[in-house]
Amino acid sequence: MIRVKIPTHLRRLAQTSGEIMLAVEGPITQRSVLDSLEAQYPALRGTIRDHATHRRRPFIRFFACEQDLSHEPPDAPLPDAVATGAEPFLIVGAMAGGQR
């Protein structure tokens, strides 16, 4: 099982709380995790990735094992610790803006 943590506003949209556990078939990649997440929680379709291109939305970041994976190819394998469930795959809403 893959552990996934999503921002609070997406947890509300998906009507879930806390960490999400996903069964992912095949290689454990960003794409396979997000495909499984959207299949299990259809309300999240289009919130993390664009509907048509499946590209990561601006201001959404992916992290695992203290690494920013946001710019990694979607089919690159995730770290073994994520694949074994030892560490979560984090989907984070990035902050934007500057000083006023």
C-alpha positions as CSV (number, residue, x, y, z in Angstrom):
1,M,0.0,0.0,0.0
2,I,1.2,3.5,-0.9
3,R,0.8,6.2,1.7
4,V,-0.3,9.6,0.3
5,K,-0.8,12.9,2.1
6,I,-2.8,15.7,0.5
7,P,-3.5,19.3,1.5
8,T,-6.5,19.9,3.8
9,H,-8.6,21.5,1.1
10,L,-8.2,18.5,-1.1
11,R,-9.0,16.1,1.8
12,R,-12.3,18.0,2.3
13,L,-13.1,17.8,-1.4
14,A,-12.4,14.0,-1.4
15,Q,-14.3,13.7,1.9
16,T,-11.5,11.9,3.6
17,S,-9.3,12.7,6.6
18,G,-5.7,12.0,7.3
19,E,-3.4,9.9,5.2
20,I,-4.7,8.0,2.2
21,M,-3.7,4.4,1.6
22,L,-3.7,3.4,-2.1
23,A,-3.2,0.0,-3.8
24,V,-1.2,0.8,-6.9
25,E,-0.5,-1.8,-9.6
26,G,2.6,-1.9,-11.6
27,P,5.6,0.4,-11.2
28,I,5.3,3.0,-8.4
29,T,5.5,6.3,-10.2
30,Q,3.9,9.7,-9.9
31,R,1.6,8.8,-12.7
32,S,0.5,5.5,-11.2
33,V,0.0,7.0,-7.8
34,L,-2.0,9.9,-9.1
35,D,-4.0,7.6,-11.4
36,S,-4.9,5.5,-8.4
37,L,-5.7,8.5,-6.3
38,E,-8.1,10.0,-8.9
39,A,-9.7,6.6,-9.5
40,Q,-10.4,6.2,-5.8
41,Y,-11.4,9.8,-5.3
42,P,-13.0,11.1,-8.5
43,A,-13.6,14.5,-7.0
44,L,-9.9,15.1,-7.2
45,R,-9.7,14.8,-10.9
46,G,-8.4,18.0,-12.4
47,T,-7.3,19.4,-9.0
48,I,-3.8,18.1,-9.0
49,R,-3.2,17.6,-12.7
50,D,-4.7,19.2,-15.7
51,H,-7.6,17.1,-17.1
52,A,-6.3,17.0,-20.7
53,T,-2.5,17.0,-20.4
54,H,-2.2,15.4,-17.0
55,R,0.6,17.9,-16.2
56,R,1.0,19.0,-12.6
57,R,-1.0,22.1,-11.8
58,P,0.9,25.3,-10.9
59,F,1.3,25.7,-7.2
60,I,1.1,21.9,-6.6
61,R,4.4,20.2,-5.5
62,F,5.3,16.6,-5.0
63,F,7.7,15.4,-2.3
64,A,9.0,12.1,-1.0
65,C,11.9,11.2,1.3
66,E,12.7,14.9,1.8
67,Q,13.2,15.4,-2.0
68,D,11.2,17.7,-4.3
69,L,10.0,15.5,-7.1
70,S,7.8,18.1,-8.8
71,H,10.0,18.4,-11.9
72,E,10.8,14.7,-12.2
73,P,9.3,12.8,-15.2
74,P,5.8,11.4,-14.3
75,D,7.0,7.8,-15.1
76,A,10.2,7.9,-13.1
77,P,10.1,5.4,-10.3
78,L,9.4,6.9,-6.9
79,P,11.9,6.1,-4.1
80,D,11.8,2.6,-2.6
81,A,10.7,3.9,0.7
82,V,7.5,5.2,-0.9
83,A,7.0,2.0,-2.9
84,T,7.2,-0.1,0.3
85,G,5.0,2.2,2.3
86,A,7.7,3.3,4.7
87,E,7.4,6.9,3.6
88,P,4.5,8.9,2.3
89,F,4.1,10.5,-1.1
90,L,3.3,14.2,-0.3
91,I,1.2,16.4,-2.5
92,V,1.6,20.0,-1.2
93,G,0.0,23.2,-2.2
94,A,2.8,25.6,-2.8
95,M,2.7,29.1,-1.4
96,A,3.2,32.1,-3.7
97,G,3.7,35.7,-3.2
98,G,6.3,38.0,-1.8
99,Q,6.9,40.6,0.8
100,R,4.6,43.6,1.0
